[in-house]
Amino acid sequence: MKIGSFAKLYNVSVDTIRYYIELGLLVPEKKGAQFQLNQSCLDDMELILELKHLQFSLKEIQKFLSYKRLTINIDISYYQNLLSEKKNTFVEEKKELNRFIKLIDDKLQSFEQPAISCSYTGVPISFIPFFYCPYCKVQLNISDASIRDSNISEAKLTCSCGYFSSIQDGIVLTSNLEESPYCILNEETMKEFTPSFVSLREKGDQWMIKVLKEQDLSNKVVIETNIDISVSLPKYISSLDSDTFYIFCGFSLTMIKKLKCLIEKVNSKLRIVYIQNTDYLLPLKPGSIDVVIDSITTNDVCSHKNVFPITLLQTYMNDRSKVIGNYLYYHEGATSLLNFRTLYPNSHPHVLYPNYLESNLGKEGLKIQQRTIIGSTDNPGIFLDYHEQGEKVNLLGYIANRAI
């Protein structure tokens, strides 16, 4: 029987049969340049398939066939011993599997235990002086406030011009909320990132937190926006300075609530203000923000809006404000840049270009004082739908201050 017919008979590929011949599992006759598989090969193939079905490795099957050929026929006792050894191996593996199953069950059960009680957090009372109308630039009136443990859980924030925001469940909800243009970070979107891109982002986050901890943040205000898809600071909650005000903004109320719940469990002593906002018109005092965290926020915002995000935050920054961030970019001439413009025609011009960040920061009176190449990856995953296979996307860490 020719090799093609033999492979078809057992529903395997010709390459598989050639591999078995190479290993010596099958020993066909050879006529000229072609193999002829005889009855002996048929018998051996039946045995190979039987042993494979019993989870024997090719190496174990090879050993068994060698013994069979040396002894002319199958020694039943040898076959019995072989099967007994395999059974014992499975029994031991089963014990190990049962042990691991028990460990997983215990872990799952621990999640079902009553939730650990944690301190409720709302808007710190000490933050009240920072609430201003984004239009009139005057302090907002606070009414119908519910206060719990020095935190405001419910309140109305109003201005004589008609501007209105509220505090609900300790979260500031601003006016004119729109539907988010961003993909919310959840289990599905996380699958779109490759491990190499996640590792690159983590290196960038670690660099930012290191730089942040080197700053004097006593009684300062730090803001991180766009937490829906880029969450940097909250991952390092336990190490953040409790003398600092932290503001976390996002489109998704669900995401904000999850973040708030997490922080309440891990470090409820932090002074945090959570704001649901979609237009960057924040109810904050002009000049109140000391540090802006750009956790690739520039890349995210500029992909969907024809605006530089620092421009939107400019009103809230002061003469000593800093921007600490990460920025993704490609080198000039990259096909990924062309792909991006095709997919995101309404994006801010030249985002993802290497000189984009410095140029736009300069327009806002900011200058990059320190830059660090965090690294690069040629396989970020399908979340960067514009990425051209084989090209590298780079991550820059930077600190920008007011230009003197």
C-alpha contacts under 8 A as a table, 3 or more apart, distances in Angstrom:
res1	aa1	res2	aa2	distance
1	M	5	S	6.51
1	M	6	F	6.34
1	M	36	Q	5.25
1	M	37	L	5.03
1	M	38	N	6.40
2	K	5	S	5.50
2	K	6	F	6.21
2	K	34	Q	7.61
2	K	35	F	6.33
2	K	36	Q	5.17
2	K	37	L	6.30
3	I	6	F	5.00
3	I	7	A	6.10
3	I	14	V	6.69
3	I	17	I	7.33
3	I	35	F	6.34
3	I	36	Q	6.75
3	I	37	L	6.78
4	G	7	A	5.22
4	G	8	K	6.23
4	G	14	V	6.06
5	S	8	K	5.05
5	S	9	L	6.12
6	F	9	L	5.11
6	F	10	Y	6.69
6	F	37	L	7.26
7	A	10	Y	5.44
7	A	11	N	5.94
7	A	12	V	5.17
7	A	13	S	5.74
7	A	14	V	5.52
7	A	17	I	6.48
8	K	11	N	4.83
8	K	12	V	6.31
8	K	13	S	7.45
9	L	12	V	7.94
12	V	16	T	6.54
12	V	17	I	7.55
13	S	16	T	5.21
13	S	17	I	6.73
14	V	17	I	5.17
14	V	18	R	6.23
15	D	18	R	5.01
15	D	19	Y	6.10
16	T	19	Y	5.03
16	T	20	Y	6.27
17	I	20	Y	5.07
17	I	21	I	6.22
17	I	26	L	7.97
18	R	21	I	5.01
18	R	22	E	6.13
19	Y	22	E	4.91
19	Y	23	L	6.24
20	Y	23	L	5.10
20	Y	24	G	6.16
20	Y	25	L	5.12
20	Y	26	L	5.75
21	I	24	G	5.00
21	I	25	L	5.82
21	I	26	L	4.76
21	I	27	V	6.10
21	I	28	P	7.60
22	E	25	L	7.66
23	L	26	L	7.71
23	L	62	Q	7.61
24	G	27	V	6.08
24	G	62	Q	7.31
25	L	44	D	7.44
25	L	48	I	7.90
25	L	61	I	7.71
25	L	62	Q	5.90
25	L	65	L	6.96
26	L	41	C	5.71
26	L	44	D	6.65
26	L	45	M	7.26
27	V	37	L	7.78
27	V	41	C	6.50
28	P	35	F	6.14
28	P	36	Q	5.67
28	P	37	L	4.70
28	P	38	N	6.44
28	P	41	C	6.37
29	E	35	F	5.79
29	E	36	Q	5.10
29	E	37	L	6.33
29	E	38	N	7.41
30	K	33	A	6.87
30	K	34	Q	5.69
30	K	35	F	4.45
30	K	36	Q	5.78
31	K	34	Q	5.41
31	K	35	F	6.20
31	K	36	Q	6.84
37	L	40	S	7.80
37	L	41	C	5.66
37	L	42	L	7.43
38	N	41	C	5.29
38	N	42	L	6.50
39	Q	42	L	4.91
39	Q	43	D	6.25
40	S	43	D	5.14
40	S	44	D	6.14
41	C	44	D	5.00
41	C	45	M	5.95
42	L	45	M	5.12
42	L	46	E	6.30
43	D	46	E	5.24
43	D	47	L	6.42
44	D	47	L	5.07
44	D	48	I	6.06
44	D	65	L	7.90
45	M	48	I	4.91
45	M	49	L	6.13
46	E	49	L	5.29
46	E	50	E	6.21
47	L	50	E	5.03
47	L	51	L	6.14
48	I	51	L	5.27
48	I	52	K	6.03
48	I	61	I	6.68
49	L	52	K	5.03
49	L	53	H	6.06
50	E	53	H	5.11
50	E	54	L	6.46
51	L	54	L	4.93
51	L	55	Q	6.47
51	L	56	F	5.41
51	L	61	I	6.86
52	K	55	Q	4.92
52	K	56	F	5.07
52	K	57	S	6.71
52	K	58	L	7.65
52	K	61	I	7.97
53	H	56	F	7.40
56	F	60	E	6.01
56	F	61	I	6.45
56	F	86	K	7.78
57	S	60	E	5.13
57	S	61	I	6.22
58	L	61	I	4.93
58	L	62	Q	5.92
59	K	62	Q	4.99
59	K	63	K	6.32
60	E	63	K	5.11
60	E	64	F	6.30
61	I	64	F	5.04
61	I	65	L	6.11
62	Q	65	L	5.26
62	Q	66	S	6.17
63	K	66	S	5.19
63	K	67	Y	6.41
64	F	67	Y	5.18
64	F	68	K	6.23
65	L	68	K	4.92
65	L	69	R	6.10
66	S	69	R	5.20
66	S	70	L	6.16
67	Y	70	L	5.15
67	Y	71	T	6.15
68	K	71	T	5.33
68	K	72	I	5.98
68	K	73	N	5.45
68	K	74	I	5.24
68	K	75	D	7.31
69	R	72	I	5.05
69	R	73	N	6.72
71	T	74	I	7.18
71	T	75	D	7.58
74	I	78	Y	7.85
74	I	79	Y	7.32
75	D	78	Y	5.30
75	D	79	Y	6.31
76	I	79	Y	5.02
76	I	80	Q	6.06
77	S	80	Q	4.93
77	S	81	N	6.12
78	Y	81	N	5.09
78	Y	82	L	6.13
79	Y	82	L	5.03
79	Y	83	L	6.24
80	Q	83	L	5.17
80	Q	84	S	6.06
81	N	84	S	4.97
81	N	85	E	6.07
82	L	85	E	5.24
82	L	86	K	6.29
83	L	86	K	5.02
83	L	87	K	6.08
84	S	87	K	4.96
84	S	88	N	6.15
85	E	88	N	5.11
85	E	89	T	6.23
86	K	89	T	5.03
86	K	90	F	6.32
87	K	90	F	5.06
87	K	91	V	6.17
88	N	91	V	4.94
88	N	92	E	6.27
89	T	92	E	5.26
89	T	93	E	6.17
90	F	93	E	4.91
90	F	94	K	5.91
91	V	94	K	4.98
91	V	95	K	6.31
92	E	95	K	5.08
92	E	96	E	6.39
93	E	96	E	5.05
93	E	97	L	6.06
94	K	97	L	4.92
94	K	98	N	6.00
95	K	98	N	5.11
95	K	99	R	6.20
96	E	99	R	5.01
96	E	100	F	6.28
97	L	100	F	5.08
97	L	101	I	6.05
98	N	101	I	4.94
98	N	102	K	6.10
99	R	102	K	5.10
99	R	103	L	6.34
100	F	103	L	5.00
100	F	104	I	6.20
101	I	104	I	5.10
101	I	105	D	6.06
102	K	105	D	4.99
102	K	106	D	6.13
103	L	106	D	5.12
103	L	107	K	6.24
104	I	107	K	4.99
104	I	108	L	6.11
105	D	108	L	5.05
105	D	109	Q	6.02
106	D	109	Q	5.00
106	D	110	S	6.22
107	K	110	S	5.11
107	K	111	F	6.79
108	L	111	F	5.35
108	L	112	E	6.87
109	Q	112	E	5.11
109	Q	113	Q	6.77
110	S	113	Q	5.36
116	I	265	K	7.55
117	S	265	K	7.72
118	C	264	E	6.12
118	C	265	K	5.40
118	C	268	S	7.37
119	S	264	E	6.25
119	S	265	K	7.52
119	S	268	S	6.00
120	Y	149	D	7.80
120	Y	264	E	6.58
120	Y	268	S	7.40
121	T	124	P	7.88
121	T	149	D	8.00
121	T	151	N	6.18
121	T	153	S	7.78
121	T	170	G	6.60
121	T	264	E	6.58
121	T	268	S	6.64
122	G	148	R	7.97
122	G	151	N	4.74
122	G	152	I	5.18
122	G	153	S	5.08
122	G	169	D	6.99
122	G	170	G	3.71
122	G	171	I	6.68
122	G	272	I	7.79
122	G	273	V	7.35
123	V	127	F	7.01
123	V	151	N	5.14
123	V	152	I	4.91
123	V	153	S	6.74
123	V	170	G	5.63
123	V	171	I	7.11
123	V	172	V	8.00
123	V	271	R	7.89
123	V	272	I	6.82
123	V	273	V	5.48
123	V	274	Y	7.72
124	P	127	F	5.44
124	P	128	I	7.51
124	P	150	S	6.25
124	P	151	N	4.56
124	P	152	I	6.31
124	P	271	R	6.37
124	P	272	I	7.29
124	P	273	V	7.49
125	I	128	I	5.64
125	I	150	S	5.85
125	I	151	N	5.60
125	I	152	I	6.39
126	S	129	P	7.18
127	F	130	F	5.60
127	F	131	F	7.38
128	I	131	F	5.65
129	P	132	Y	7.93
129	P	139	Q	7.20
129	P	285	K	7.89
130	F	139	Q	7.57
130	F	284	L	5.54
130	F	285	K	4.98
130	F	288	S	7.10
131	F	139	Q	5.87
131	F	140	L	5.77
131	F	283	P	5.48
131	F	284	L	4.82
131	F	285	K	5.86
132	Y	137	K	5.79
132	Y	138	V	5.23
132	Y	139	Q	4.17
132	Y	140	L	4.99
132	Y	283	P	5.03
132	Y	284	L	4.82
132	Y	285	K	4.86
132	Y	286	P	7.81
133	C	136	C	5.49
133	C	137	K	5.10
133	C	138	V	5.53
133	C	139	Q	6.21
133	C	140	L	5.77
133	C	158	T	7.87
133	C	159	C	6.40
133	C	163	Y	6.93
133	C	283	P	5.30
133	C	284	L	6.95
133	C	285	K	7.68
134	P	137	K	5.64
134	P	281	L	5.85
134	P	282	L	6.02
134	P	283	P	5.35
134	P	284	L	6.76
134	P	285	K	7.92
135	Y	163	Y	7.96
136	C	161	C	7.47
137	K	285	K	6.94
137	K	286	P	6.97
138	V	285	K	7.79
139	Q	159	C	7.89
139	Q	285	K	7.47
140	L	157	L	5.83
140	L	158	T	5.50
140	L	159	C	5.44
141	N	156	K	7.86
141	N	157	L	5.57
141	N	158	T	5.17
141	N	159	C	6.21
142	I	145	A	6.99
142	I	155	A	6.55
142	I	156	K	5.61
142	I	157	L	4.88
142	I	158	T	6.66
143	S	155	A	5.84
143	S	156	K	5.23
143	S	157	L	6.80
144	D	154	E	7.36
144	D	155	A	5.19
144	D	156	K	6.17
145	A	152	I	6.69
145	A	153	S	7.46
145	A	154	E	5.37
145	A	155	A	4.11
145	A	156	K	6.95
146	S	152	I	5.78
146	S	153	S	5.60
146	S	154	E	4.98
146	S	155	A	6.41
147	I	150	S	6.23
147	I	151	N	5.47
147	I	152	I	4.49
147	I	153	S	5.91
147	I	154	E	7.37
148	R	151	N	5.16
148	R	152	I	6.26
148	R	153	S	6.70
151	N	170	G	7.65
152	I	155	A	7.10
152	I	167	I	7.62
152	I	170	G	6.15
153	S	167	I	6.50
153	S	168	Q	6.13
153	S	169	D	5.06
153	S	170	G	4.12
153	S	171	I	7.50
154	E	166	S	7.42
154	E	167	I	4.85
154	E	168	Q	4.87
154	E	169	D	6.12
154	E	170	G	6.35
155	A	166	S	5.69
155	A	167	I	4.90
155	A	168	Q	6.99
156	K	164	F	7.44
156	K	165	S	6.27
156	K	166	S	4.48
156	K	167	I	6.30
157	L	164	F	5.76
157	L	165	S	4.98
157	L	166	S	5.41
157	L	167	I	7.65
158	T	162	G	6.95
158	T	163	Y	5.74
158	T	164	F	4.64
158	T	165	S	6.45
159	C	162	G	5.58
159	C	163	Y	5.21
159	C	164	F	6.65
160	S	163	Y	7.25
163	Y	175	S	7.64
164	F	174	T	7.24
164	F	175	S	6.27
165	S	172	V	7.09
165	S	173	L	5.79
165	S	174	T	4.65
165	S	175	S	5.73
165	S	283	P	7.83
166	S	172	V	5.71
166	S	173	L	5.32
166	S	174	T	6.67
167	I	170	G	5.83
167	I	171	I	5.26
167	I	172	V	4.42
167	I	173	L	6.04
168	Q	171	I	5.26
168	Q	172	V	6.51
168	Q	173	L	7.16
170	G	274	Y	7.64
171	I	273	V	7.13
171	I	274	Y	5.16
171	I	275	I	5.96
171	I	276	Q	7.38
172	V	273	V	7.51
172	V	274	Y	6.02
172	V	275	I	4.62
172	V	276	Q	6.18
173	L	275	I	6.00
173	L	276	Q	5.04
173	L	277	N	6.84
174	T	177	L	6.87
174	T	275	I	7.29
174	T	276	Q	6.22
174	T	277	N	5.65
174	T	282	L	7.38
174	T	283	P	7.57
175	S	277	N	7.70
176	N	278	T	7.70
176	N	279	D	7.80
177	L	277	N	6.32
177	L	278	T	5.57
177	L	279	D	7.50
178	E	278	T	5.88
178	E	279	D	7.88
179	E	251	F	7.62
179	E	278	T	7.81
180	S	183	C	7.85
180	S	251	F	5.76
180	S	252	S	7.34
180	S	278	T	7.18
181	P	304	H	6.92
182	Y	228	D	7.79
182	Y	229	I	7.57
182	Y	300	D	7.78
182	Y	304	H	7.93
183	C	189	T	7.20
183	C	228	D	7.82
183	C	229	I	6.89
184	I	189	T	7.23
184	I	228	D	5.29
184	I	229	I	5.48
184	I	252	S	7.66
185	L	188	E	7.86
185	L	189	T	5.72
185	L	190	M	6.50
185	L	228	D	5.94
185	L	229	I	4.66
185	L	230	S	7.74
186	N	189	T	5.44
186	N	190	M	5.99
187	E	190	M	5.20
187	E	191	K	6.59
188	E	191	K	5.46
188	E	192	E	7.29
189	T	192	E	5.30
189	T	193	F	7.46
189	T	383	F	7.30
190	M	193	F	5.61
191	K	194	T	7.46
192	E	381	G	5.49
192	E	382	I	5.18
192	E	383	F	4.95
193	F	197	F	6.28
193	F	198	V	6.50
193	F	380	P	6.11
193	F	381	G	4.74
193	F	382	I	6.74
193	F	383	F	6.07
194	T	197	F	5.30
194	T	198	V	6.30
194	T	379	N	6.90
194	T	380	P	5.51
194	T	381	G	5.00
195	P	198	V	5.04
195	P	199	S	6.05
196	S	199	S	5.13
196	S	200	L	6.20
196	S	377	T	6.60
196	S	379	N	7.01
196	S	380	P	6.68
197	F	200	L	4.97
197	F	201	R	6.17
197	F	377	T	6.46
197	F	379	N	7.05
197	F	380	P	4.73
197	F	381	G	7.34
198	V	201	R	5.07
198	V	202	E	6.11
199	S	202	E	4.99
199	S	203	K	6.25
200	L	203	K	5.20
200	L	204	G	6.39
200	L	374	I	7.33
200	L	375	G	6.54
200	L	376	S	6.94
200	L	377	T	7.52
200	L	395	L	7.53
201	R	204	G	4.99
201	R	205	D	6.18
201	R	395	L	7.95
202	E	205	D	4.98
202	E	206	Q	6.11
203	K	206	Q	5.15
203	K	207	W	6.21
203	K	374	I	6.73
204	G	207	W	5.10
204	G	208	M	6.31
204	G	326	N	6.34
204	G	374	I	6.04
204	G	395	L	7.40
204	G	396	L	7.85
204	G	397	G	6.49
205	D	208	M	5.08
205	D	209	I	6.23
205	D	232	S	5.83
205	D	233	L	7.92
205	D	295	S	7.44
205	D	326	N	7.86
206	Q	209	I	5.25
206	Q	210	K	6.13
207	W	210	K	5.18
207	W	211	V	6.31
207	W	397	G	7.24
208	M	211	V	5.15
208	M	212	L	6.05
208	M	324	I	6.47
208	M	325	G	6.41
208	M	326	N	7.72
208	M	397	G	7.32
209	I	212	L	4.91
209	I	213	K	6.09
209	I	233	L	7.10
209	I	236	Y	7.70
210	K	213	K	5.31
210	K	214	E	6.56
211	V	214	E	5.22
211	V	215	Q	6.93
211	V	324	I	7.70
212	L	215	Q	5.42
212	L	324	I	7.49
213	K	216	D	7.77
213	K	240	L	7.73
217	L	220	K	5.02
217	L	221	V	7.69
217	L	241	D	7.32
217	L	243	D	7.28
217	L	244	T	5.86
218	S	241	D	7.76
218	S	243	D	5.20
218	S	244	T	5.56
219	N	243	D	5.52
219	N	244	T	4.93
219	N	245	F	6.74
220	K	243	D	7.79
220	K	244	T	5.23
220	K	245	F	6.13
220	K	289	I	7.56
220	K	290	D	6.00
220	K	291	V	7.92
221	V	244	T	6.11
221	V	245	F	4.70
221	V	246	Y	5.93
221	V	247	I	7.43
221	V	288	S	6.74
221	V	289	I	5.12
221	V	290	D	5.27
221	V	291	V	6.50
222	V	244	T	7.33
222	V	245	F	6.18
222	V	246	Y	4.89
222	V	247	I	6.16
222	V	289	I	6.22
222	V	290	D	6.00
222	V	291	V	4.68
222	V	292	V	5.96
222	V	293	I	7.31
223	I	246	Y	5.79
223	I	247	I	4.56
223	I	248	F	6.03
223	I	249	C	7.77
223	I	289	I	6.98
223	I	291	V	6.38
223	I	292	V	5.14
223	I	293	I	6.10
224	E	227	I	7.00
224	E	233	L	7.69
224	E	246	Y	7.90
224	E	247	I	6.29
224	E	248	F	5.18
224	E	249	C	6.42
224	E	292	V	6.21
224	E	293	I	4.96
224	E	294	D	6.82
224	E	295	S	7.62
225	T	247	I	7.98
225	T	248	F	5.82
225	T	249	C	4.50
225	T	250	G	5.99
225	T	293	I	7.62
225	T	294	D	7.76
225	T	297	T	7.17
226	N	229	I	6.47
226	N	230	S	6.23
226	N	231	V	7.88
226	N	249	C	6.02
226	N	250	G	4.87
226	N	251	F	7.14
226	N	297	T	6.29
227	I	230	S	4.92
227	I	231	V	4.99
227	I	248	F	6.86
227	I	249	C	6.23
227	I	250	G	5.19
227	I	255	M	7.89
227	I	256	I	7.88
228	D	231	V	7.27
228	D	250	G	5.59
228	D	251	F	6.55
228	D	252	S	6.30
228	D	255	M	6.23
228	D	256	I	7.86
230	S	295	S	5.94
230	S	296	I	7.08
230	S	297	T	7.11
231	V	234	P	6.44
231	V	235	K	7.21
231	V	295	S	7.08
232	S	235	K	5.83
232	S	236	Y	7.60
232	S	295	S	6.27
233	L	236	Y	5.57
233	L	237	I	6.73
234	P	237	I	5.03
234	P	259	L	7.68
234	P	263	I	7.40
236	Y	239	S	5.70
236	Y	240	L	6.61
237	I	240	L	5.39
237	I	263	I	6.95
237	I	266	V	7.15
237	I	267	N	6.48
238	S	266	V	6.78
238	S	267	N	6.06
240	L	270	L	7.84
241	D	244	T	5.83
241	D	270	L	7.53
242	S	245	F	7.84
242	S	269	K	6.53
242	S	270	L	4.87
242	S	271	R	6.52
243	D	270	L	7.69
243	D	271	R	7.46
244	T	270	L	7.66
244	T	271	R	6.57
245	F	270	L	7.69
245	F	271	R	5.11
245	F	272	I	5.79
245	F	273	V	7.49
246	Y	270	L	7.92
246	Y	271	R	6.29
246	Y	272	I	4.73
246	Y	273	V	6.22
247	I	272	I	5.78
247	I	273	V	4.77
247	I	274	Y	5.87
247	I	275	I	7.28
248	F	272	I	7.55
248	F	273	V	6.43
248	F	274	Y	5.03
248	F	275	I	6.21
249	C	256	I	7.84
249	C	274	Y	6.07
249	C	275	I	4.75
249	C	276	Q	5.74
249	C	277	N	6.42
250	G	253	L	7.42
250	G	255	M	7.76
250	G	256	I	6.79
250	G	275	I	6.67
250	G	276	Q	5.26
250	G	277	N	5.90
250	G	278	T	7.15
251	F	276	Q	5.66
251	F	277	N	5.59
251	F	278	T	5.44
252	S	255	M	5.25
252	S	256	I	6.35
252	S	276	Q	6.88
253	L	256	I	5.01
253	L	257	K	6.09
253	L	276	Q	6.22
254	T	257	K	5.19
254	T	258	K	6.30
255	M	258	K	5.15
255	M	259	L	6.22
256	I	259	L	5.06
256	I	260	K	6.05
256	I	274	Y	6.99
256	I	275	I	7.96
256	I	276	Q	7.46
257	K	260	K	5.02
257	K	261	C	6.11
258	K	261	C	5.20
258	K	262	L	6.25
259	L	262	L	5.14
259	L	263	I	6.25
260	K	263	I	5.25
260	K	264	E	6.11
260	K	274	Y	7.64
261	C	264	E	5.16
261	C	265	K	6.48
262	L	265	K	5.34
262	L	266	V	6.34
263	I	266	V	5.04
263	I	267	N	5.48
263	I	268	S	6.15
264	E	267	N	5.75
264	E	268	S	4.39
265	K	268	S	6.44
267	N	270	L	6.18
277	N	280	Y	6.46
277	N	281	L	7.61
277	N	282	L	7.25
279	D	282	L	7.99
280	Y	312	L	6.13
280	Y	313	L	7.04
281	L	312	L	7.85
284	L	288	S	7.16
284	L	316	Y	6.91
285	K	288	S	5.50
285	K	316	Y	6.49
286	P	289	I	8.00
286	P	315	T	5.45
286	P	316	Y	4.35
286	P	317	M	6.81
286	P	318	N	7.83
287	G	290	D	7.86
287	G	315	T	6.42
287	G	316	Y	4.40
287	G	317	M	4.36
287	G	318	N	4.30
287	G	319	D	7.92
288	S	316	Y	5.54
288	S	317	M	6.07
288	S	318	N	6.74
289	I	292	V	7.21
289	I	316	Y	5.57
289	I	317	M	4.89
289	I	318	N	6.74
289	I	321	S	6.75
290	D	317	M	6.40
290	D	318	N	6.75
290	D	320	R	6.72
290	D	321	S	4.40
290	D	322	K	6.32
291	V	321	S	5.56
291	V	322	K	4.88
291	V	323	V	5.71
291	V	324	I	7.19
292	V	321	S	7.68
292	V	322	K	6.30
292	V	323	V	4.69
292	V	324	I	6.26
292	V	325	G	7.97
293	I	323	V	6.02
293	I	324	I	5.17
293	I	325	G	5.57
294	D	297	T	5.13
294	D	298	T	6.65
294	D	323	V	6.90
294	D	324	I	6.06
294	D	325	G	4.10
294	D	326	N	6.02
294	D	327	Y	7.86
295	S	298	T	7.84
295	S	325	G	5.58
295	S	326	N	5.52
295	S	327	Y	7.69
296	I	299	N	5.29
296	I	300	D	6.44
296	I	325	G	6.87
296	I	326	N	5.15
296	I	327	Y	5.16
296	I	328	L	6.84
297	T	300	D	5.01
297	T	301	V	5.89
297	T	309	P	7.71
298	T	301	V	5.43
298	T	302	C	5.80
298	T	308	F	6.99
298	T	309	P	6.15
298	T	327	Y	6.94
299	N	302	C	5.44
299	N	303	S	6.12
299	N	327	Y	6.70
299	N	328	L	6.69
299	N	351	V	6.93
299	N	352	L	7.06
300	D	303	S	5.43
300	D	304	H	7.13
301	V	304	H	5.63
301	V	305	K	5.89
301	V	307	V	7.83
301	V	308	F	7.65
301	V	309	P	6.64
302	C	305	K	5.05
302	C	306	N	6.15
302	C	307	V	6.14
302	C	308	F	6.28
302	C	309	P	7.34
302	C	347	S	5.48
302	C	348	H	5.11
302	C	351	V	6.64
303	S	306	N	7.82
303	S	344	Y	6.36
303	S	346	N	7.64
303	S	347	S	4.70
303	S	348	H	6.69
303	S	351	V	7.57
304	H	344	Y	7.03
304	H	346	N	6.56
304	H	347	S	5.29
304	H	348	H	7.82
305	K	346	N	6.51
305	K	347	S	5.31
305	K	348	H	6.22
306	N	346	N	6.00
306	N	347	S	4.89
306	N	348	H	3.99
306	N	349	P	7.30
307	V	311	T	7.35
307	V	312	L	7.93
307	V	347	S	7.80
307	V	348	H	5.52
308	F	311	T	5.46
308	F	312	L	7.09
308	F	348	H	7.00
308	F	360	N	7.16
309	P	312	L	5.16
309	P	313	L	6.57
310	I	313	L	4.92
310	I	314	Q	5.81
310	I	361	L	7.58
310	I	364	E	7.46
311	T	314	Q	5.11
311	T	364	E	6.64
312	L	315	T	7.37
313	L	316	Y	5.57
313	L	317	M	6.68
314	Q	317	M	5.31
314	Q	364	E	7.43
317	M	321	S	5.78
318	N	321	S	5.25
319	D	402	R	6.31
320	R	401	N	7.11
320	R	402	R	6.51
321	S	401	N	6.40
321	S	402	R	6.82
322	K	399	I	6.91
322	K	400	A	5.59
322	K	401	N	4.79
322	K	402	R	7.19
323	V	398	Y	7.89
323	V	399	I	5.65
323	V	400	A	5.05
323	V	401	N	6.67
324	I	397	G	7.76
324	I	398	Y	5.91
324	I	399	I	4.65
324	I	400	A	6.61
325	G	397	G	5.78
325	G	398	Y	5.45
325	G	399	I	6.60
326	N	395	L	6.52
326	N	396	L	5.42
326	N	397	G	4.57
326	N	398	Y	6.32
327	Y	357	L	7.80
327	Y	395	L	5.62
327	Y	396	L	5.10
327	Y	397	G	6.61
327	Y	398	Y	7.93
328	L	352	L	6.14
328	L	393	V	6.65
328	L	394	N	5.56
328	L	395	L	4.67
328	L	396	L	6.38
329	Y	351	V	7.83
329	Y	352	L	4.21
329	Y	353	Y	5.45
329	Y	354	P	5.56
329	Y	393	V	5.90
329	Y	394	N	5.31
329	Y	395	L	6.55
329	Y	396	L	7.73
330	Y	334	A	6.39
330	Y	336	S	7.53
330	Y	337	L	7.15
330	Y	352	L	5.94
330	Y	353	Y	5.79
330	Y	354	P	6.33
330	Y	392	K	6.86
330	Y	393	V	5.31
330	Y	394	N	6.15
331	H	334	A	5.94
331	H	353	Y	6.64
331	H	354	P	6.18
332	E	353	Y	6.68
332	E	354	P	7.27
333	G	337	L	7.50
334	A	337	L	5.64
334	A	338	L	7.35
334	A	391	E	7.24
335	T	338	L	5.23
335	T	339	N	6.30
335	T	388	E	6.26
336	S	339	N	4.91
336	S	340	F	6.06
336	S	386	Y	5.63
336	S	387	H	4.93
336	S	388	E	4.99
336	S	391	E	7.60
337	L	340	F	5.08
337	L	341	R	6.45
337	L	352	L	7.04
337	L	353	Y	7.58
337	L	386	Y	7.63
338	L	341	R	5.28
338	L	342	T	6.37
339	N	342	T	5.17
339	N	343	L	6.26
339	N	386	Y	5.09
339	N	387	H	7.30
339	N	388	E	7.71
340	F	343	L	5.20
340	F	344	Y	5.77
340	F	345	P	7.94
340	F	386	Y	5.02
340	F	387	H	7.82
341	R	344	Y	5.13
341	R	345	P	5.23
341	R	347	S	7.48
342	T	345	P	5.77
343	L	386	Y	7.09
344	Y	347	S	5.50
347	S	351	V	7.66
348	H	351	V	6.05
350	H	353	Y	5.52
350	H	356	Y	5.98
351	V	356	Y	5.82
351	V	357	L	7.76
352	L	356	Y	6.91
353	Y	356	Y	5.34
354	P	357	L	7.21
355	N	358	E	5.67
355	N	359	S	6.17
356	Y	359	S	5.31
356	Y	360	N	6.20
357	L	360	N	5.43
357	L	361	L	6.01
358	E	361	L	5.23
358	E	362	G	6.06
358	E	367	K	6.96
358	E	368	I	6.62
359	S	362	G	5.23
359	S	363	K	6.65
360	N	363	K	5.12
360	N	364	E	6.74
361	L	364	E	5.19
361	L	365	G	6.52
361	L	366	L	5.01
361	L	367	K	6.30
361	L	368	I	7.81
361	L	400	A	7.90
362	G	365	G	5.04
362	G	366	L	5.02
362	G	367	K	5.79
362	G	403	A	7.93
363	K	366	L	7.32
365	G	402	R	5.84
365	G	403	A	5.63
366	L	400	A	5.99
366	L	401	N	5.36
366	L	402	R	4.43
366	L	403	A	5.05
367	K	400	A	5.14
367	K	401	N	5.56
367	K	402	R	6.14
367	K	403	A	5.25
368	I	371	R	7.01
368	I	398	Y	6.62
368	I	399	I	5.68
368	I	400	A	4.10
368	I	401	N	6.54
369	Q	398	Y	7.58
369	Q	399	I	5.72
369	Q	400	A	5.43
369	Q	401	N	6.61
370	Q	398	Y	5.53
370	Q	399	I	5.18
370	Q	400	A	7.13
371	R	396	L	6.83
371	R	397	G	5.59
371	R	398	Y	4.36
371	R	399	I	6.58
372	T	396	L	5.81
372	T	397	G	4.91
372	T	398	Y	6.30
373	I	394	N	7.65
373	I	395	L	6.24
373	I	396	L	4.74
373	I	397	G	6.16
374	I	394	N	7.71
374	I	395	L	5.44
374	I	396	L	5.57
374	I	397	G	6.15
375	G	394	N	5.95
375	G	395	L	5.63
375	G	396	L	7.52
376	S	392	K	6.11
376	S	393	V	5.51
376	S	394	N	4.24
376	S	395	L	5.98
377	T	380	P	6.23
377	T	392	K	5.34
377	T	393	V	5.68
377	T	394	N	6.78
378	D	389	Q	6.98
378	D	390	G	5.66
378	D	391	E	5.37
378	D	392	K	4.26
378	D	393	V	6.27
379	N	389	Q	7.19
379	N	390	G	7.59
379	N	392	K	7.63
380	P	383	F	7.55
380	P	384	L	6.73
380	P	387	H	7.82
380	P	393	V	7.69
381	G	384	L	6.25
381	G	385	D	7.81
382	I	385	D	5.04
382	I	387	H	7.82
384	L	387	H	5.61
387	H	391	E	7.49
387	H	393	V	7.96
388	E	391	E	5.80
